[in-house]
Amino acid sequence: MRTTLALLLGLSAAWVAVPPARAQATPATAPALSVATTDHHYRIEVVSLPNPIPLAKYFTLQLAVYDGRTADRRLTDASVEVSVGMTHGSGHEFMHGMQSSPRVEKHQGGFIVRGMMFHMQGPWTLRVQVHEGTRSATADIPLQCCGG
């Protein structure tokens, strides 16, 4: 009995003395999502996104645009337009959009999309159109609302 008690106390002391192992932190620059445009000329990164995306509440996300051929070359002279919708399995065109109108702002070499609000649970598609000079390309980014 004393041996068991001494062993348990010794293990308890060792447990308290050893700090818990920490998971290796993901680099702050790791994107939430990364998708190539249909022509592979650009790569769109969703840099930040709430997880889970809230239902019927406004949220913001951040995007960055990269050269599709040079992985680390961020394009700061590009512009983007976004549209968001749900398809409900009816092909590639949106059946309906959001009940809000997102606004895109350039910010520190990337883009902030404000005014996002998903009013229904399920799969949504963020369509990003990139414009750089005379070239344009589109990427569809799947987003799941709201924790499901």
PEVENCOR-V904055 format. One record per backbone hydrogen bond with DSSP energy under -1.0 kcal/mol. CO is the residue of the C=O (numbers start at 1). NH is the residue of the N-H. E is the energy in kcal/mol with one decimal. If there is no record, write none. Layout:
BEGIN
co=CO nh=NH e=E
co=CO nh=NH e=E
END
This chain:
BEGIN
co=1 nh=5 e=-2.7
co=2 nh=6 e=-2.8
co=3 nh=7 e=-2.4
co=4 nh=8 e=-2.5
co=5 nh=9 e=-2.5
co=6 nh=10 e=-2.3
co=7 nh=11 e=-2.5
co=8 nh=12 e=-2.4
co=9 nh=13 e=-2.4
co=10 nh=14 e=-2.1
co=11 nh=15 e=-2.5
co=12 nh=16 e=-2.1
co=13 nh=17 e=-2.2
co=14 nh=18 e=-1.7
co=27 nh=30 e=-1.9
co=33 nh=46 e=-2.5
co=35 nh=44 e=-3.3
co=37 nh=40 e=-1.9
co=41 nh=68 e=-3.0
co=42 nh=37 e=-2.5
co=43 nh=66 e=-2.7
co=44 nh=35 e=-2.7
co=45 nh=64 e=-1.9
co=46 nh=32 e=-2.9
co=46 nh=33 e=-1.3
co=48 nh=62 e=-1.7
co=59 nh=116 e=-1.8
co=61 nh=113 e=-3.1
co=62 nh=47 e=-2.0
co=62 nh=48 e=-1.0
co=63 nh=111 e=-2.6
co=64 nh=45 e=-2.8
co=65 nh=75 e=-3.1
co=66 nh=43 e=-2.4
co=70 nh=73 e=-2.1
co=72 nh=74 e=-1.0
co=73 nh=67 e=-2.6
co=79 nh=131 e=-3.0
co=81 nh=129 e=-2.9
co=83 nh=127 e=-3.2
co=85 nh=125 e=-2.8
co=86 nh=95 e=-2.9
co=86 nh=96 e=-1.4
co=87 nh=90 e=-1.5
co=96 nh=86 e=-2.4
co=103 nh=114 e=-2.7
co=105 nh=112 e=-2.9
co=107 nh=110 e=-1.8
co=110 nh=107 e=-2.5
co=111 nh=63 e=-2.9
co=112 nh=105 e=-2.5
co=113 nh=61 e=-1.9
co=114 nh=103 e=-2.6
co=116 nh=59 e=-2.4
co=118 nh=56 e=-3.3
co=122 nh=145 e=-2.8
co=124 nh=143 e=-2.9
co=125 nh=85 e=-1.8
co=126 nh=141 e=-2.8
co=127 nh=83 e=-1.9
co=128 nh=139 e=-2.3
co=129 nh=81 e=-2.0
co=130 nh=137 e=-1.8
co=131 nh=79 e=-2.5
co=132 nh=135 e=-2.2
co=135 nh=132 e=-2.8
co=137 nh=130 e=-3.2
co=138 nh=38 e=-2.8
co=139 nh=128 e=-2.9
co=141 nh=126 e=-3.2
co=143 nh=124 e=-3.6
co=145 nh=122 e=-4.1
END
